[in-house]
Amino acid sequence: MARGLDLTGKRFGMLTVLGRTSQNQNGCVLWRCRCDCGSEVLVTSKRLRRGTVTSCGCRRKTGFRGIADITGRRFGRLVAVSPTPRRDKKGSVYWLCRCDCGNELEITENALVYGNYRSCGCLKQDLQREITNRLHRIDGTCVEWLEKRKHRSDNRSGFRGVFLLKNGKYRVSIGFKKKRFYLGVFGTYEEAVAARLEAEEKIHSAFVRAYYLWRAYSDPLPEEERTPLEFNVEKRGNEFIITSNVELFTDLPSRKAQ
């Protein structure tokens, strides 16, 4: 072995090289290595580099003979550090993994290889924050949610804002800017859905149209020159009263020309 070759700090399977010793075996220098299990062992550089020795022997003792060695492999944000004695019901070995964020956790080899885990959970949190940051909110109301209105899975009637009562009738309501407006009780499902859709057109759809008019007007302007969008809803009797400054943005072409 070349005298200048230094293996100190390098990993070979479960072994981390601590340093060179003065001892040799058949003319090959022995290196002191620490296994992930905590034991230390002396190994020649030839056996380390060829991969014939990857642990202090604990793999054989704990039944790891023949398992796939994924030490050091990356799976998303996770890096496989070392196998543990644990196995799942299918016999897949649990590996100690280190996430890029610094957390450590044990995950089965199958879950890693098949992509079931890509982080300790921080990736999902980051993606959720990224999605949240992409949403546009006005006074707590999300424009994208109103544009892509969906049925709630926990709604027994099958339609948003329409709730089946014990007497067989349907109670209807609609929410906007953290307020809920009661629309009435209807004898048939069709009447209830029609009342809800009419309210959505008057409130939600009108708000979305106002938002995009405001965006078209405001986006080209410096932040300090932008006028905040106002869109408020009040219910008086059976009528919705909407107050908005959207008229400021309806003459967009003439304003841009100024």
C-alpha positions in Angstrom: 0.0 0.0 0.0 1.2 3.4 -0.9 2.4 5.2 2.2 0.6 8.4 1.3 -2.9 6.8 1.1 -4.9 7.8 4.2 -8.2 6.1 4.9 -8.9 7.9 8.1 -12.5 9.0 8.4 -13.7 7.0 5.4 -16.6 4.6 5.7 -16.8 1.0 4.5 -20.2 -0.5 5.1 -20.7 -0.2 8.9 -17.1 0.6 9.6 -15.6 4.1 10.0 -11.8 4.2 9.8 -10.2 5.8 12.9 -6.6 5.7 11.9 -3.5 3.7 10.8 -1.8 1.3 13.3 1.8 0.2 13.4 0.7 -3.4 13.0 0.4 -5.3 9.8 -0.9 -8.6 8.5 0.9 -10.4 5.7 2.6 -7.2 4.8 -0.5 -5.1 4.8 -1.0 -2.3 7.3 -3.9 -2.7 9.7 -6.4 0.1 10.2 -8.3 0.7 13.4 -12.1 0.9 12.6 -15.1 1.6 14.7 -18.3 -0.3 13.8 -21.7 1.3 14.0 -22.5 -1.0 16.8 -19.7 0.6 18.8 -17.1 -2.1 18.6 -13.6 -1.6 17.2 -11.7 -3.9 14.9 -8.4 -4.0 12.9 -8.8 -4.5 9.2 -6.3 -4.3 6.3 -6.9 -1.7 3.6 -7.2 -4.4 1.0 -10.2 -6.0 2.7 -11.8 -2.6 3.3 -11.5 -1.4 -0.2 -12.6 -4.8 -1.7 -15.7 -4.8 0.6 -14.9 -8.2 2.1 -15.2 -6.7 5.6 -18.0 -4.2 6.3 -18.6 -4.7 10.0 -16.9 -5.9 13.2 -18.8 -9.2 12.8 -22.1 -8.0 14.3 -23.9 -8.6 11.1 -23.2 -12.3 11.3 -24.1 -12.4 15.0 -27.4 -10.6 14.5 -28.4 -12.4 11.4 -27.5 -9.8 8.8 -25.6 -12.2 6.6 -26.7 -11.9 3.0 -28.8 -8.7 3.4 -28.5 -6.0 0.8 -26.0 -3.4 1.9 -27.5 0.1 1.3 -25.1 1.9 3.6 -24.5 5.4 2.4 -27.2 5.2 -0.3 -29.5 8.2 -0.6 -33.3 8.0 -0.8 -34.6 11.5 -1.3 -33.5 13.4 1.8 -32.6 10.2 3.7 -29.2 8.5 3.8 -29.0 4.9 5.1 -26.5 4.8 7.9 -26.6 1.2 9.3 -28.9 -1.8 9.7 -30.5 -2.5 13.0 -31.5 -5.9 14.5 -35.2 -5.1 13.9 -37.2 -6.6 11.1 -40.8 -6.0 10.0 -43.4 -8.8 9.6 -42.2 -9.4 6.0 -38.6 -9.8 7.2 -37.4 -6.4 5.8 -34.5 -5.0 7.9 -35.0 -1.6 9.6 -32.2 0.8 8.8 -31.0 3.7 10.8 -31.4 6.7 8.5 -30.3 10.3 8.8 -32.3 13.0 7.2 -30.8 16.1 5.6 -32.5 18.2 8.3 -30.5 16.3 11.0 -33.2 14.0 12.3 -32.6 10.2 12.6 -35.2 7.5 12.3 -35.5 3.8 11.5 -37.1 2.7 8.2 -37.3 -0.7 6.6 -35.2 -1.4 3.5 -38.4 -2.0 1.4 -39.9 1.3 2.4 -36.7 3.1 1.3 -36.2 1.2 -1.9 -39.8 1.5 -3.1 -39.9 5.2 -2.3 -42.4 5.1 0.6 -40.2 7.4 2.6 -38.2 10.3 1.2 -37.6 12.3 4.4 -38.3 12.2 8.2 -41.5 14.1 7.4 -39.9 17.5 6.8 -40.3 17.2 3.1 -44.1 17.0 3.4 -44.1 20.0 5.8 -42.0 22.0 3.3 -44.3 21.1 0.4 -47.4 22.1 2.5 -45.8 25.4 3.3 -44.9 25.9 -0.4 -48.5 25.2 -1.5 -49.8 27.5 1.2 -47.5 30.3 0.0 -48.8 29.8 -3.5 -52.4 30.4 -2.5 -53.9 33.8 -2.7 -55.9 35.0 0.3 -58.0 38.1 0.8 -59.1 38.7 4.4 -58.7 35.0 5.1 -60.6 33.9 1.9 -58.7 31.7 -0.5 -59.3 32.5 -4.2 -58.2 29.1 -5.4 -60.5 27.2 -3.1 -63.5 29.2 -4.4 -62.5 28.6 -8.0 -62.2 24.9 -7.4 -65.2 24.3 -5.1 -65.4 20.6 -4.1 -67.9 18.4 -2.3 -67.0 17.6 1.3 -66.5 13.9 1.9 -68.2 14.2 5.4 -71.3 15.8 4.0 -74.2 13.3 4.0 -76.2 15.2 1.4 -73.5 15.0 -1.2 -73.3 18.7 -1.9 -71.3 21.5 -0.2 -73.3 23.7 2.2 -76.4 21.4 2.0 -77.1 19.4 5.1 -79.7 16.6 5.4 -81.8 17.0 8.6 -83.4 14.2 10.6 -86.9 15.2 9.3 -85.8 14.7 5.7 -85.5 18.3 4.8 -82.3 20.2 3.8 -80.6 23.1 5.6 -78.5 25.3 3.4 -75.7 27.8 4.3 -72.7 29.4 2.7 -69.5 30.7 4.2 -67.4 33.7 3.2 -64.6 35.6 5.0 -65.0 33.5 8.2 -68.8 34.2 8.3 -71.6 31.8 7.7 -74.9 32.9 6.1 -78.0 30.8 6.6 -80.0 30.4 3.4 -83.0 28.4 4.7 -84.5 25.0 4.9 -85.8 23.3 1.7 -88.1 20.4 1.2 -86.3 18.8 -1.7 -82.6 18.2 -2.5 -83.0 20.0 -5.9 -84.3 23.1 -4.2 -81.5 23.1 -1.7 -78.8 22.7 -4.3 -80.3 25.5 -6.5 -80.4 27.9 -3.5 -76.7 27.1 -2.7 -75.6 27.6 -6.4 -77.4 30.9 -6.6 -75.7 32.1 -3.4 -72.3 30.9 -4.8 -72.8 32.9 -8.0 -73.7 36.1 -6.0 -70.9 35.8 -3.5 -68.1 33.4 -4.4 -68.1 33.9 -8.2 -68.5 37.7 -7.9 -65.6 37.8 -5.5 -63.3 35.8 -7.8 -64.2 38.1 -10.7 -63.4 41.1 -8.6 -60.1 39.6 -7.4 -58.8 39.2 -11.0 -59.9 42.7 -12.0 -58.0 44.0 -9.0 -55.0 41.9 -9.8 -54.9 43.1 -13.4 -55.0 46.7 -12.2 -52.7 46.3 -9.2 -49.9 44.0 -10.4 -48.2 46.5 -12.6 -48.2 49.1 -9.9 -45.5 49.5 -7.1 -46.6 48.1 -3.8 -47.1 51.5 -2.2 -49.5 52.6 -5.0 -51.8 49.6 -4.8 -55.3 50.0 -3.5 -56.5 47.0 -1.4 -59.4 45.1 -2.7 -62.6 45.5 -0.7 -65.4 43.0 -1.0 -67.8 42.7 1.9 -71.1 40.7 2.2 -74.1 41.4 4.4 -77.4 39.6 4.6 -80.5 41.6 5.0 -83.6 39.5 5.1 -83.4 37.2 2.1 -81.1 39.5 0.2 -77.3 39.7 0.0 -75.9 43.2 0.1 -72.4 43.4 -1.4 -70.2 46.5 -1.0 -66.9 46.6 -3.0 -64.5 49.0 -4.5 -64.3 46.9 -7.6 -65.7 49.8 -9.7 -62.2 51.4 -9.3 -60.8 48.7 -11.5 -63.5 48.3 -14.1 -62.2 51.2 -16.2 -58.8 49.4 -16.5 -58.0 50.4 -20.1 -58.5 54.1 -19.5 -56.5 54.0 -16.3 -53.6 52.2 -17.9 -53.5 54.9 -20.6 -53.2 57.7 -18.1 
